[in-house]
């Protein structure tokens, strides 16, 4: 099954995106030639579906890489403060009336957090030290976000900020998809260069160093790659949790526990999951459309809890 999994996930991704073009408050014929249908399908639904897939892929990939690096099944970009700093960059833009700069702020602050983690953790020994540095930076970012909200000279912009913190790809354009794609490619290249180091880390840090693995290089590549992915995802879709934590677990259940082998499948599964969540958002009969971040948590949270409980029971039986 593990060899066929990537192909199955590619098929699932294509199917989900195609379904997203057709499904909505009103089902449309994707191949209709009238201008109204063409506009809805290709100018509104396609950029939205593509953006959702790219955001999900970025979150799934970064989550898998960080779980492999930290050897912690609960790790994601939030553990190292990357999500917190990306949120801080956007919050500052919203709070001070510069909403147009929110995407740029999210990307730059995520990369700044990565630089801090890489610098402070360069000589850190063990994944625990790196995680503690990230937790400290995440707490610091949370404090700065609260401070920015208290001192914001433009309180009217806080409504936009609330919508952004709930996560959404509604109204996204091909330009948003292009930004997410560019940063996903950069992040994926960095993370894939660290794949061998992640494999070596499964033996433990001392054994990995003994066989010649460059652990500092692996940490730096993974952290920078995860920051690029997280910054791009946050820039175009706001804050969407759960995907980076849960998707790698689902992939491991169907394939391998090798952190290098689940990187690409996690990206494919993350993209598919978020497109499906976005379809569910659009089909839910509510007066105001649910936010994607809310739907992702409502759909994935219970499933992940059941999976975690099942795994725990198996370990207890063993």
C-alpha positions, 0 to 999 in steps of 0.5 A: 500500500505504501508504494501506491499511496502517493498515486492514490493521493494524487488521484484524490487531490484531482478528484477533490479539486474537480468536485470543488469546481462543480459543487457549491450552493448551486451545482454547475456544469463545469463544461458549460460555455455561458459566460456566467458559469465560466466566471463562477467556475474558473474565476471564483471556484478554481482559484479558491480550490487551488489555494485551499489545496496549496495551503493544506499541502504546505501545512501537511508537509511542514507538520510531517517535517517538524514531527520527524525533526523533533520526533514528537507526534504532536509537533507542528509549526506552532511548536517552534513559534513559526505560526505565532510569528506569522500571525504576529506579522499579519496582526500588526498590519491589520491593527495599524490599518495596513491590511494590504501588507498582512500577507507580506507581514506573515511571510516575513515574520515567519522567516524571522522566527525561523532565523531566530530558532535556527540561530538560538538552536544552532548549538542546542543539543537534542530536539527538546532544546529546540522545542523549548526555544520554539515554545518560548518564541511562541509565547513571546509572539502571543504576548506581542499580539495581545500588546498590538491589539491593545495599542492598535490605533485603528480598532475598526480593522479588528473585525477583519483581523477576527475573520482572518484568525478563523481562516478562509480561502473565500474570494482568493485569486490566482495571485494568492495561489501563486504566492502560496505555490512559490513559498510551498516550492521553496519550503519543499526544496529545503525540507527535501534536502533534509530528508536523509537527515530526518531518516538518520534521526530515527536512530537517535541523535547520537547514532545519527551523528556517529554515521555522519549526519549533519544535524545542525544542517538538518535542523536549519533546513527543516526550520527554514522550509517549515517557515516558508510553508507556514508563512505562505499558508498563513499569508493567503488563508489566515490561521488554520490549525490541526492539519499539520498535526493530524495529516502526518498521522493519517499518512503513517497509518497507511504507509510508513513511519519513515519521516522522509517517506511521508513528506510528499504523501503528507503534502498531498493528503493535507491538500486533499483534506483542506479542499474537502473541508472547503467544499463542506464549508460551501455546502453547509446551509448557513446564513453566513459561510463558516470559516475554513479553519473552523471546519477543518477543526470540526471535521478533523478533531474528532477523527484525530481523537478517535485515531489517537485513542485507538493507537493508545489502546493498541500500545496498552494491549502490547 
